[in-house]
Amino acid sequence: MRDRRFSDAVAQRTPVSLKRWVNKLMRRPIDVQRAVISPDFKRYLSLQLEPDVRQLRNYLGDDFDGWGIG
């Protein structure tokens, strides 16, 4: 999406009604109560993401403690 030619081509071919719908959707407030995930799903995500997080921490080094699975 960062390739400007690609995003321009998509924007030119996207109907105005769809652009309005996406714009409205993106401006809608987030319902925090609905944003809560179940403990089982959180556990599933942790298991799925753990190898990637470990690899990222190895890449970034010990000084970077901003990434982890909470």
N, CA, C and O atoms as a Tripos MOL2 file, in Angstrom:
@<TRIPOS>MOLECULE
protein
  280   279    70     0     0
PROTEIN
NO_CHARGES

@<TRIPOS>ATOM
      1 N           0.8160   -1.1980    0.0000 N.3       1 MET1
      2 CA          0.0000    0.0000    0.0000 C.3       1 MET1
      3 C           0.8560    1.2570    0.0000 C.2       1 MET1
      4 O           0.3520    2.3440   -0.2850 O.2       1 MET1
      5 N           2.1400    1.1300    0.3140 N.am      2 ARG2
      6 CA          2.9760    2.3300    0.3500 C.3       2 ARG2
      7 C           3.4110    2.7610   -1.0430 C.2       2 ARG2
      8 O           3.8470    3.8960   -1.2380 O.2       2 ARG2
      9 N           3.2940    1.8610   -2.0060 N.am      3 ASP3
     10 CA          3.6100    2.2230   -3.3800 C.3       3 ASP3
     11 C           2.5230    3.1730   -3.8730 C.2       3 ASP3
     12 O           1.3730    2.7730   -4.0530 O.2       3 ASP3
     13 N           2.8820    4.3880   -4.0800 N.am      4 ARG4
     14 CA          1.9230    5.4410   -4.4210 C.3       4 ARG4
     15 C           1.1440    5.1110   -5.6980 C.2       4 ARG4
     16 O          -0.0470    5.4080   -5.7910 O.2       4 ARG4
     17 N           1.8070    4.5040   -6.6720 N.am      5 ARG5
     18 CA          1.1230    4.1660   -7.9200 C.3       5 ARG5
     19 C          -0.0030    3.1790   -7.6570 C.2       5 ARG5
     20 O          -1.0890    3.2970   -8.2250 O.2       5 ARG5
     21 N           0.2630    2.2010   -6.7880 N.am      6 PHE6
     22 CA         -0.7540    1.2050   -6.4600 C.3       6 PHE6
     23 C          -1.9240    1.8460   -5.7390 C.2       6 PHE6
     24 O          -3.0780    1.6270   -6.1070 O.2       6 PHE6
     25 N          -1.6350    2.6380   -4.7110 N.am      7 SER7
     26 CA         -2.7270    3.2480   -3.9430 C.3       7 SER7
     27 C          -3.5140    4.2450   -4.7970 C.2       7 SER7
     28 O          -4.7300    4.3540   -4.6430 O.2       7 SER7
     29 N          -2.8480    4.9650   -5.6850 N.am      8 ASP8
     30 CA         -3.5570    5.8790   -6.5810 C.3       8 ASP8
     31 C          -4.4710    5.1070   -7.5310 C.2       8 ASP8
     32 O          -5.6020    5.5220   -7.7810 O.2       8 ASP8
     33 N          -3.9850    3.9940   -8.0550 N.am      9 ALA9
     34 CA         -4.7850    3.1820   -8.9720 C.3       9 ALA9
     35 C          -6.0090    2.6200   -8.2580 C.2       9 ALA9
     36 O          -7.1070    2.6110   -8.8160 O.2       9 ALA9
     37 N          -5.8240    2.1530   -7.0290 N.am     10 VAL10
     38 CA         -6.9530    1.6280   -6.2530 C.3      10 VAL10
     39 C          -7.9410    2.7400   -5.9550 C.2      10 VAL10
     40 O          -9.1490    2.5500   -6.0960 O.2      10 VAL10
     41 N          -7.4450    3.8970   -5.5470 N.am     11 ALA11
     42 CA         -8.3220    5.0220   -5.2110 C.3      11 ALA11
     43 C          -9.1460    5.4640   -6.4190 C.2      11 ALA11
     44 O         -10.3200    5.8090   -6.2810 O.2      11 ALA11
     45 N          -8.5450    5.4530   -7.5760 N.am     12 GLN12
     46 CA         -9.2660    5.8730   -8.7850 C.3      12 GLN12
     47 C         -10.3710    4.8960   -9.1580 C.2      12 GLN12
     48 O         -11.3600    5.2850   -9.7790 O.2      12 GLN12
     49 N         -10.2100    3.6350   -8.7850 N.am     13 ARG13
     50 CA        -11.1820    2.6110   -9.1680 C.3      13 ARG13
     51 C         -12.1900    2.2940   -8.0650 C.2      13 ARG13
     52 O         -13.0980    1.4850   -8.2600 O.2      13 ARG13
     53 N         -12.0280    2.9260   -6.9180 N.am     14 THR14
     54 CA        -12.9330    2.6750   -5.7930 C.3      14 THR14
     55 C         -14.1520    3.5780   -5.9000 C.2      14 THR14
     56 O         -14.0170    4.7950   -6.0260 O.2      14 THR14
     57 N         -15.3400    2.9870   -5.8510 N.am     15 PRO15
     58 CA        -16.5570    3.8080   -5.9260 C.3      15 PRO15
     59 C         -16.6410    4.7960   -4.7560 C.2      15 PRO15
     60 O         -16.1930    4.5050   -3.6470 O.2      15 PRO15
     61 N         -17.2160    5.9530   -5.0230 N.am     16 VAL16
     62 CA        -17.3610    7.0010   -4.0110 C.3      16 VAL16
     63 C         -18.1670    6.4840   -2.8290 C.2      16 VAL16
     64 O         -17.8600    6.8180   -1.6850 O.2      16 VAL16
     65 N         -19.1870    5.6810   -3.0800 N.am     17 SER17
     66 CA        -20.0070    5.1570   -1.9810 C.3      17 SER17
     67 C         -19.1840    4.2810   -1.0400 C.2      17 SER17
     68 O         -19.3890    4.3170    0.1730 O.2      17 SER17
     69 N         -18.2620    3.4980   -1.5810 N.am     18 LEU18
     70 CA        -17.4030    2.6650   -0.7490 C.3      18 LEU18
     71 C         -16.4190    3.5320    0.0470 C.2      18 LEU18
     72 O         -16.1580    3.2560    1.2180 O.2      18 LEU18
     73 N         -15.8830    4.5610   -0.5740 N.am     19 LYS19
     74 CA        -14.9830    5.4780    0.1270 C.3      19 LYS19
     75 C         -15.6960    6.1350    1.3060 C.2      19 LYS19
     76 O         -15.1290    6.2530    2.3920 O.2      19 LYS19
     77 N         -16.9400    6.5640    1.0900 N.am     20 ARG20
     78 CA        -17.7080    7.1830    2.1760 C.3      20 ARG20
     79 C         -17.9570    6.1950    3.3050 C.2      20 ARG20
     80 O         -17.8280    6.5450    4.4780 O.2      20 ARG20
     81 N         -18.3140    4.9550    2.9550 N.am     21 TRP21
     82 CA        -18.5920    3.9290    3.9540 C.3      21 TRP21
     83 C         -17.3340    3.6450    4.7970 C.2      21 TRP21
     84 O         -17.4170    3.5600    6.0230 O.2      21 TRP21
     85 N         -16.1870    3.5020    4.1470 N.am     22 VAL22
     86 CA        -14.9320    3.2410    4.8670 C.3      22 VAL22
     87 C         -14.5800    4.4310    5.7480 C.2      22 VAL22
     88 O         -14.1570    4.2500    6.8890 O.2      22 VAL22
     89 N         -14.7460    5.6340    5.2380 N.am     23 ASN23
     90 CA        -14.4580    6.8360    6.0130 C.3      23 ASN23
     91 C         -15.3360    6.8950    7.2610 C.2      23 ASN23
     92 O         -14.8550    7.2000    8.3530 O.2      23 ASN23
     93 N         -16.6220    6.6020    7.0910 N.am     24 LYS24
     94 CA        -17.5460    6.5940    8.2310 C.3      24 LYS24
     95 C         -17.1540    5.5110    9.2320 C.2      24 LYS24
     96 O         -17.1700    5.7450   10.4410 O.2      24 LYS24
     97 N         -16.8060    4.3390    8.7370 N.am     25 LEU25
     98 CA        -16.3930    3.2350    9.6010 C.3      25 LEU25
     99 C         -15.1400    3.5850   10.3990 C.2      25 LEU25
    100 O         -15.0490    3.2650   11.5840 O.2      25 LEU25
    101 N         -14.1840    4.2350    9.7610 N.am     26 MET26
    102 CA        -12.9170    4.5730   10.4180 C.3      26 MET26
    103 C         -13.0960    5.6560   11.4780 C.2      26 MET26
    104 O         -12.2780    5.7550   12.3930 O.2      26 MET26
    105 N         -14.1250    6.4540   11.3790 N.am     27 ARG27
    106 CA        -14.3590    7.5320   12.3400 C.3      27 ARG27
    107 C         -15.2580    7.1110   13.5060 C.2      27 ARG27
    108 O         -15.4280    7.8620   14.4670 O.2      27 ARG27
    109 N         -15.8240    5.9250   13.4170 N.am     28 ARG28
    110 CA        -16.7300    5.4510   14.4610 C.3      28 ARG28
    111 C         -15.9350    5.1750   15.7420 C.2      28 ARG28
    112 O         -14.8590    4.5800   15.6840 O.2      28 ARG28
    113 N         -16.4580    5.6030   16.8960 N.am     29 PRO29
    114 CA        -15.7650    5.3430   18.1580 C.3      29 PRO29
    115 C         -15.6720    3.8380   18.4280 C.2      29 PRO29
    116 O         -16.5450    3.0630   18.0370 O.2      29 PRO29
    117 N         -14.6160    3.4580   19.0910 N.am     30 ILE30
    118 CA        -14.4080    2.0500   19.4270 C.3      30 ILE30
    119 C         -15.1920    1.7180   20.6890 C.2      30 ILE30
    120 O         -15.0800    2.4130   21.6990 O.2      30 ILE30
    121 N         -15.9710    0.6700   20.6290 N.am     31 ASP31
    122 CA        -16.7040    0.1740   21.7880 C.3      31 ASP31
    123 C         -15.7570   -0.7190   22.5860 C.2      31 ASP31
    124 O         -15.5280   -1.8710   22.2180 O.2      31 ASP31
    125 N         -15.2180   -0.1980   23.6590 N.am     32 VAL32
    126 CA        -14.2090   -0.9040   24.4560 C.3      32 VAL32
    127 C         -14.7480   -2.2150   25.0070 C.2      32 VAL32
    128 O         -13.9990   -3.1840   25.1250 O.2      32 VAL32
    129 N         -16.0180   -2.2650   25.3420 N.am     33 GLN33
    130 CA        -16.5980   -3.4980   25.8640 C.3      33 GLN33
    131 C         -16.5530   -4.6210   24.8210 C.2      33 GLN33
    132 O         -16.3320   -5.7820   25.1660 O.2      33 GLN33
    133 N         -16.7580   -4.2800   23.5730 N.am     34 ARG34
    134 CA        -16.6960   -5.2850   22.5140 C.3      34 ARG34
    135 C         -15.2660   -5.6210   22.1400 C.2      34 ARG34
    136 O         -15.0250   -6.6630   21.5300 O.2      34 ARG34
    137 N         -14.3110   -4.7750   22.4860 N.am     35 ALA35
    138 CA        -12.9180   -4.9850   22.1020 C.3      35 ALA35
    139 C         -12.1990   -5.9850   23.0030 C.2      35 ALA35
    140 O         -11.0650   -6.3620   22.7110 O.2      35 ALA35
    141 N         -12.8240   -6.4140   24.0730 N.am     36 VAL36
    142 CA        -12.2030   -7.3580   24.9990 C.3      36 VAL36
    143 C         -12.1890   -8.7470   24.3720 C.2      36 VAL36
    144 O         -13.2020   -9.2110   23.8500 O.2      36 VAL36
    145 N         -11.0360   -9.4050   24.4270 N.am     37 ILE37
    146 CA        -10.9470  -10.7590   23.8920 C.3      37 ILE37
    147 C         -10.9930  -11.7620   25.0330 C.2      37 ILE37
    148 O         -10.6130  -11.4620   26.1650 O.2      37 ILE37
    149 N         -11.4590  -12.9370   24.7150 N.am     38 SER38
    150 CA        -11.5870  -13.9740   25.7350 C.3      38 SER38
    151 C         -10.2080  -14.4850   26.1470 C.2      38 SER38
    152 O          -9.2600  -14.4020   25.3660 O.2      38 SER38
    153 N         -10.0890  -15.0120   27.3650 N.am     39 PRO39
    154 CA         -8.8100  -15.5830   27.8030 C.3      39 PRO39
    155 C          -8.3300  -16.7090   26.8790 C.2      39 PRO39
    156 O          -7.1320  -16.8350   26.6240 O.2      39 PRO39
    157 N          -9.2570  -17.5200   26.3830 N.am     40 ASP40
    158 CA         -8.8610  -18.6080   25.4820 C.3      40 ASP40
    159 C          -8.2610  -18.0710   24.1860 C.2      40 ASP40
    160 O          -7.2610  -18.5940   23.6950 O.2      40 ASP40
    161 N          -8.8810  -17.0200   23.6330 N.am     41 PHE41
    162 CA         -8.3560  -16.4490   22.3960 C.3      41 PHE41
    163 C          -7.0270  -15.7470   22.6470 C.2      41 PHE41
    164 O          -6.1300  -15.8050   21.8050 O.2      41 PHE41
    165 N          -6.8910  -15.0930   23.7790 N.am     42 LYS42
    166 CA         -5.6270  -14.4570   24.1340 C.3      42 LYS42
    167 C          -4.5160  -15.4970   24.2340 C.2      42 LYS42
    168 O          -3.4000  -15.2690   23.7660 O.2      42 LYS42
    169 N          -4.8220  -16.6310   24.8410 N.am     43 ARG43
    170 CA         -3.8540  -17.7250   24.9550 C.3      43 ARG43
    171 C          -3.4820  -18.2480   23.5570 C.2      43 ARG43
    172 O          -2.3120  -18.5000   23.2700 O.2      43 ARG43
    173 N          -4.4860  -18.4030   22.7050 N.am     44 TYR44
    174 CA         -4.2500  -18.8560   21.3330 C.3      44 TYR44
    175 C          -3.3270  -17.8790   20.5890 C.2      44 TYR44
    176 O          -2.3660  -18.2950   19.9420 O.2      44 TYR44
    177 N          -3.6300  -16.5760   20.6890 N.am     45 LEU45
    178 CA         -2.7940  -15.5700   20.0270 C.3      45 LEU45
    179 C          -1.3700  -15.5910   20.5540 C.2      45 LEU45
    180 O          -0.4200  -15.4760   19.7800 O.2      45 LEU45
    181 N          -1.2130  -15.7360   21.8570 N.am     46 SER46
    182 CA          0.1190  -15.7880   22.4550 C.3      46 SER46
    183 C           0.9170  -16.9490   21.8890 C.2      46 SER46
    184 O           2.0940  -16.8020   21.5590 O.2      46 SER46
    185 N           0.2770  -18.0960   21.7790 N.am     47 LEU47
    186 CA          0.9610  -19.2700   21.2250 C.3      47 LEU47
    187 C           1.3270  -19.0580   19.7570 C.2      47 LEU47
    188 O           2.3990  -19.4730   19.3150 O.2      47 LEU47
    189 N           0.4500  -18.4220   19.0140 N.am     48 GLN48
    190 CA          0.7080  -18.1830   17.5950 C.3      48 GLN48
    191 C           1.8000  -17.1360   17.3660 C.2      48 GLN48
    192 O           2.6070  -17.2640   16.4450 O.2      48 GLN48
    193 N           1.8200  -16.1060   18.2050 N.am     49 LEU49
    194 CA          2.7390  -14.9860   18.0000 C.3      49 LEU49
    195 C           4.0820  -15.1430   18.6960 C.2      49 LEU49
    196 O           5.0330  -14.4340   18.3660 O.2      49 LEU49
    197 N           4.1750  -16.0420   19.6360 N.am     50 GLU50
    198 CA          5.3820  -16.1800   20.4560 C.3      50 GLU50
    199 C           6.6450  -16.3720   19.6160 C.2      50 GLU50
    200 O           7.6430  -15.7100   19.9000 O.2      50 GLU50
    201 N           6.6600  -17.2350   18.6030 N.am     51 PRO51
    202 CA          7.8870  -17.3750   17.8040 C.3      51 PRO51
    203 C           8.2760  -16.0760   17.0960 C.2      51 PRO51
    204 O           9.4590  -15.7430   17.0210 O.2      51 PRO51
    205 N           7.2960  -15.3430   16.5790 N.am     52 ASP52
    206 CA          7.5960  -14.0900   15.8850 C.3      52 ASP52
    207 C           8.1170  -13.0310   16.8540 C.2      52 ASP52
    208 O           9.0430  -12.2880   16.5270 O.2      52 ASP52
    209 N           7.5270  -12.9630   18.0330 N.am     53 VAL53
    210 CA          7.9710  -11.9930   19.0380 C.3      53 VAL53
    211 C           9.3850  -12.3330   19.4870 C.2      53 VAL53
    212 O          10.2140  -11.4380   19.6490 O.2      53 VAL53
    213 N           9.6670  -13.6150   19.6880 N.am     54 ARG54
    214 CA         11.0210  -14.0390   20.0900 C.3      54 ARG54
    215 C          12.0310  -13.6610   19.0060 C.2      54 ARG54
    216 O          13.1140  -13.1600   19.3090 O.2      54 ARG54
    217 N          11.6750  -13.9010   17.7500 N.am     55 GLN55
    218 CA         12.5600  -13.5550   16.6430 C.3      55 GLN55
    219 C          12.7800  -12.0410   16.5640 C.2      55 GLN55
    220 O          13.8980  -11.5890   16.3140 O.2      55 GLN55
    221 N          11.7230  -11.2620   16.7760 N.am     56 LEU56
    222 CA         11.8460   -9.8070   16.7650 C.3      56 LEU56
    223 C          12.7520   -9.3300   17.8890 C.2      56 LEU56
    224 O          13.5930   -8.4550   17.6850 O.2      56 LEU56
    225 N          12.5820   -9.9050   19.0800 N.am     57 ARG57
    226 CA         13.4440   -9.5170   20.2090 C.3      57 ARG57
    227 C          14.9010   -9.8640   19.9160 C.2      57 ARG57
    228 O          15.7980   -9.0970   20.2670 O.2      57 ARG57
    229 N          15.1490  -11.0070   19.2780 N.am     58 ASN58
    230 CA         16.5200  -11.3790   18.9080 C.3      58 ASN58
    231 C          17.0930  -10.3840   17.9090 C.2      58 ASN58
    232 O          18.2660  -10.0200   17.9880 O.2      58 ASN58
    233 N          16.2750   -9.9530   16.9870 N.am     59 TYR59
    234 CA         16.7080   -9.0000   15.9760 C.3      59 TYR59
    235 C          16.9840   -7.6300   16.5800 C.2      59 TYR59
    236 O          17.9680   -6.9790   16.2290 O.2      59 TYR59
    237 N          16.1100   -7.1890   17.4950 N.am     60 LEU60
    238 CA         16.2420   -5.8480   18.0700 C.3      60 LEU60
    239 C          17.2670   -5.7790   19.1860 C.2      60 LEU60
    240 O          17.7620   -4.6970   19.5030 O.2      60 LEU60
    241 N          17.5920   -6.8990   19.7800 N.am     61 GLY61
    242 CA         18.6060   -6.9220   20.8250 C.3      61 GLY61
    243 C          18.0060   -6.7670   22.2220 C.2      61 GLY61
    244 O          16.8200   -6.4790   22.3830 O.2      61 GLY61
    245 N          18.8480   -6.9640   23.2090 N.am     62 ASP62
    246 CA         18.4190   -6.9420   24.6100 C.3      62 ASP62
    247 C          18.0180   -5.5470   25.0950 C.2      62 ASP62
    248 O          17.2450   -5.4220   26.0450 O.2      62 ASP62
    249 N          18.5360   -4.5070   24.4530 N.am     63 ASP63
    250 CA         18.2370   -3.1550   24.9120 C.3      63 ASP63
    251 C          16.8040   -2.7380   24.6320 C.2      63 ASP63
    252 O          16.3050   -1.7830   25.2290 O.2      63 ASP63
    253 N          16.1480   -3.4370   23.7420 N.am     64 PHE64
    254 CA         14.7810   -3.0590   23.3780 C.3      64 PHE64
    255 C          13.7990   -3.9670   24.1080 C.2      64 PHE64
    256 O          13.6580   -5.1420   23.7710 O.2      64 PHE64
    257 N          13.1270   -3.4170   25.1030 N.am     65 ASP65
    258 CA         12.1880   -4.2310   25.8820 C.3      65 ASP65
    259 C          10.7380   -3.8540   25.6020 C.2      65 ASP65
    260 O           9.8490   -4.1710   26.3940 O.2      65 ASP65
    261 N          10.4950   -3.1820   24.4870 N.am     66 GLY66
    262 CA          9.1490   -2.7100   24.1720 C.3      66 GLY66
    263 C           8.2470   -3.7490   23.5450 C.2      66 GLY66
    264 O           7.0480   -3.5070   23.4000 O.2      66 GLY66
    265 N           8.7820   -4.8970   23.1680 N.am     67 TRP67
    266 CA          7.9620   -5.9160   22.5410 C.3      67 TRP67
    267 C           7.8940   -7.1490   23.4100 C.2      67 TRP67
    268 O           8.9020   -7.6180   23.9390 O.2      67 TRP67
    269 N           6.7290   -7.6470   23.5420 N.am     68 GLY68
    270 CA          6.5120   -8.8760   24.2860 C.3      68 GLY68
    271 C           5.0560   -9.2620   24.1910 C.2      68 GLY68
    272 O           4.2490   -8.5540   23.5890 O.2      68 GLY68
    273 N           4.7350  -10.3610   24.7750 N.am     69 ILE69
    274 CA          3.3520  -10.8040   24.8210 C.3      69 ILE69
    275 C           2.8980  -10.6730   26.2430 C.2      69 ILE69
    276 O           3.4230  -11.3300   27.1420 O.2      69 ILE69
    277 N           1.9030   -9.8070   26.4490 N.am     70 GLY70
    278 CA          1.4420   -9.5160   27.7910 C.3      70 GLY70
    279 C           0.4220  -10.4640   28.3250 C.2      70 GLY70
    280 O          -0.0350  -10.3050   29.4570 O.2      70 GLY70
@<TRIPOS>BOND
     1     1     2 1
     2     2     3 1
     3     3     4 2
     4     3     5 am
     5     5     6 1
     6     6     7 1
     7     7     8 2
     8     7     9 am
     9     9    10 1
    10    10    11 1
    11    11    12 2
    12    11    13 am
    13    13    14 1
    14    14    15 1
    15    15    16 2
    16    15    17 am
    17    17    18 1
    18    18    19 1
    19    19    20 2
    20    19    21 am
    21    21    22 1
    22    22    23 1
    23    23    24 2
    24    23    25 am
    25    25    26 1
    26    26    27 1
    27    27    28 2
    28    27    29 am
    29    29    30 1
    30    30    31 1
    31    31    32 2
    32    31    33 am
    33    33    34 1
    34    34    35 1
    35    35    36 2
    36    35    37 am
    37    37    38 1
    38    38    39 1
    39    39    40 2
    40    39    41 am
    41    41    42 1
    42    42    43 1
    43    43    44 2
    44    43    45 am
    45    45    46 1
    46    46    47 1
    47    47    48 2
    48    47    49 am
    49    49    50 1
    50    50    51 1
    51    51    52 2
    52    51    53 am
    53    53    54 1
    54    54    55 1
    55    55    56 2
    56    55    57 am
    57    57    58 1
    58    58    59 1
    59    59    60 2
    60    59    61 am
    61    61    62 1
    62    62    63 1
    63    63    64 2
    64    63    65 am
    65    65    66 1
    66    66    67 1
    67    67    68 2
    68    67    69 am
    69    69    70 1
    70    70    71 1
    71    71    72 2
    72    71    73 am
    73    73    74 1
    74    74    75 1
    75    75    76 2
    76    75    77 am
    77    77    78 1
    78    78    79 1
    79    79    80 2
    80    79    81 am
    81    81    82 1
    82    82    83 1
    83    83    84 2
    84    83    85 am
    85    85    86 1
    86    86    87 1
    87    87    88 2
    88    87    89 am
    89    89    90 1
    90    90    91 1
    91    91    92 2
    92    91    93 am
    93    93    94 1
    94    94    95 1
    95    95    96 2
    96    95    97 am
    97    97    98 1
    98    98    99 1
    99    99   100 2
   100    99   101 am
   101   101   102 1
   102   102   103 1
   103   103   104 2
   104   103   105 am
   105   105   106 1
   106   106   107 1
   107   107   108 2
   108   107   109 am
   109   109   110 1
   110   110   111 1
   111   111   112 2
   112   111   113 am
   113   113   114 1
   114   114   115 1
   115   115   116 2
   116   115   117 am
   117   117   118 1
   118   118   119 1
   119   119   120 2
   120   119   121 am
   121   121   122 1
   122   122   123 1
   123   123   124 2
   124   123   125 am
   125   125   126 1
   126   126   127 1
   127   127   128 2
   128   127   129 am
   129   129   130 1
   130   130   131 1
   131   131   132 2
   132   131   133 am
   133   133   134 1
   134   134   135 1
   135   135   136 2
   136   135   137 am
   137   137   138 1
   138   138   139 1
   139   139   140 2
   140   139   141 am
   141   141   142 1
   142   142   143 1
   143   143   144 2
   144   143   145 am
   145   145   146 1
   146   146   147 1
   147   147   148 2
   148   147   149 am
   149   149   150 1
   150   150   151 1
   151   151   152 2
   152   151   153 am
   153   153   154 1
   154   154   155 1
   155   155   156 2
   156   155   157 am
   157   157   158 1
   158   158   159 1
   159   159   160 2
   160   159   161 am
   161   161   162 1
   162   162   163 1
   163   163   164 2
   164   163   165 am
   165   165   166 1
   166   166   167 1
   167   167   168 2
   168   167   169 am
   169   169   170 1
   170   170   171 1
   171   171   172 2
   172   171   173 am
   173   173   174 1
   174   174   175 1
   175   175   176 2
   176   175   177 am
   177   177   178 1
   178   178   179 1
   179   179   180 2
   180   179   181 am
   181   181   182 1
   182   182   183 1
   183   183   184 2
   184   183   185 am
   185   185   186 1
   186   186   187 1
   187   187   188 2
   188   187   189 am
   189   189   190 1
   190   190   191 1
   191   191   192 2
   192   191   193 am
   193   193   194 1
   194   194   195 1
   195   195   196 2
   196   195   197 am
   197   197   198 1
   198   198   199 1
   199   199   200 2
   200   199   201 am
   201   201   202 1
   202   202   203 1
   203   203   204 2
   204   203   205 am
   205   205   206 1
   206   206   207 1
   207   207   208 2
   208   207   209 am
   209   209   210 1
   210   210   211 1
   211   211   212 2
   212   211   213 am
   213   213   214 1
   214   214   215 1
   215   215   216 2
   216   215   217 am
   217   217   218 1
   218   218   219 1
   219   219   220 2
   220   219   221 am
   221   221   222 1
   222   222   223 1
   223   223   224 2
   224   223   225 am
   225   225   226 1
   226   226   227 1
   227   227   228 2
   228   227   229 am
   229   229   230 1
   230   230   231 1
   231   231   232 2
   232   231   233 am
   233   233   234 1
   234   234   235 1
   235   235   236 2
   236   235   237 am
   237   237   238 1
   238   238   239 1
   239   239   240 2
   240   239   241 am
   241   241   242 1
   242   242   243 1
   243   243   244 2
   244   243   245 am
   245   245   246 1
   246   246   247 1
   247   247   248 2
   248   247   249 am
   249   249   250 1
   250   250   251 1
   251   251   252 2
   252   251   253 am
   253   253   254 1
   254   254   255 1
   255   255   256 2
   256   255   257 am
   257   257   258 1
   258   258   259 1
   259   259   260 2
   260   259   261 am
   261   261   262 1
   262   262   263 1
   263   263   264 2
   264   263   265 am
   265   265   266 1
   266   266   267 1
   267   267   268 2
   268   267   269 am
   269   269   270 1
   270   270   271 1
   271   271   272 2
   272   271   273 am
   273   273   274 1
   274   274   275 1
   275   275   276 2
   276   275   277 am
   277   277   278 1
   278   278   279 1
   279   279   280 2
@<TRIPOS>SUBSTRUCTURE
     1 MET1         2 RESIDUE 1 A MET
     2 ARG2         6 RESIDUE 1 A ARG
     3 ASP3        10 RESIDUE 1 A ASP
     4 ARG4        14 RESIDUE 1 A ARG
     5 ARG5        18 RESIDUE 1 A ARG
     6 PHE6        22 RESIDUE 1 A PHE
     7 SER7        26 RESIDUE 1 A SER
     8 ASP8        30 RESIDUE 1 A ASP
     9 ALA9        34 RESIDUE 1 A ALA
    10 VAL10       38 RESIDUE 1 A VAL
    11 ALA11       42 RESIDUE 1 A ALA
    12 GLN12       46 RESIDUE 1 A GLN
    13 ARG13       50 RESIDUE 1 A ARG
    14 THR14       54 RESIDUE 1 A THR
    15 PRO15       58 RESIDUE 1 A PRO
    16 VAL16       62 RESIDUE 1 A VAL
    17 SER17       66 RESIDUE 1 A SER
    18 LEU18       70 RESIDUE 1 A LEU
    19 LYS19       74 RESIDUE 1 A LYS
    20 ARG20       78 RESIDUE 1 A ARG
    21 TRP21       82 RESIDUE 1 A TRP
    22 VAL22       86 RESIDUE 1 A VAL
    23 ASN23       90 RESIDUE 1 A ASN
    24 LYS24       94 RESIDUE 1 A LYS
    25 LEU25       98 RESIDUE 1 A LEU
    26 MET26      102 RESIDUE 1 A MET
    27 ARG27      106 RESIDUE 1 A ARG
    28 ARG28      110 RESIDUE 1 A ARG
    29 PRO29      114 RESIDUE 1 A PRO
    30 ILE30      118 RESIDUE 1 A ILE
    31 ASP31      122 RESIDUE 1 A ASP
    32 VAL32      126 RESIDUE 1 A VAL
    33 GLN33      130 RESIDUE 1 A GLN
    34 ARG34      134 RESIDUE 1 A ARG
    35 ALA35      138 RESIDUE 1 A ALA
    36 VAL36      142 RESIDUE 1 A VAL
    37 ILE37      146 RESIDUE 1 A ILE
    38 SER38      150 RESIDUE 1 A SER
    39 PRO39      154 RESIDUE 1 A PRO
    40 ASP40      158 RESIDUE 1 A ASP
    41 PHE41      162 RESIDUE 1 A PHE
    42 LYS42      166 RESIDUE 1 A LYS
    43 ARG43      170 RESIDUE 1 A ARG
    44 TYR44      174 RESIDUE 1 A TYR
    45 LEU45      178 RESIDUE 1 A LEU
    46 SER46      182 RESIDUE 1 A SER
    47 LEU47      186 RESIDUE 1 A LEU
    48 GLN48      190 RESIDUE 1 A GLN
    49 LEU49      194 RESIDUE 1 A LEU
    50 GLU50      198 RESIDUE 1 A GLU
    51 PRO51      202 RESIDUE 1 A PRO
    52 ASP52      206 RESIDUE 1 A ASP
    53 VAL53      210 RESIDUE 1 A VAL
    54 ARG54      214 RESIDUE 1 A ARG
    55 GLN55      218 RESIDUE 1 A GLN
    56 LEU56      222 RESIDUE 1 A LEU
    57 ARG57      226 RESIDUE 1 A ARG
    58 ASN58      230 RESIDUE 1 A ASN
    59 TYR59      234 RESIDUE 1 A TYR
    60 LEU60      238 RESIDUE 1 A LEU
    61 GLY61      242 RESIDUE 1 A GLY
    62 ASP62      246 RESIDUE 1 A ASP
    63 ASP63      250 RESIDUE 1 A ASP
    64 PHE64      254 RESIDUE 1 A PHE
    65 ASP65      258 RESIDUE 1 A ASP
    66 GLY66      262 RESIDUE 1 A GLY
    67 TRP67      266 RESIDUE 1 A TRP
    68 GLY68      270 RESIDUE 1 A GLY
    69 ILE69      274 RESIDUE 1 A ILE
    70 GLY70      278 RESIDUE 1 A GLY
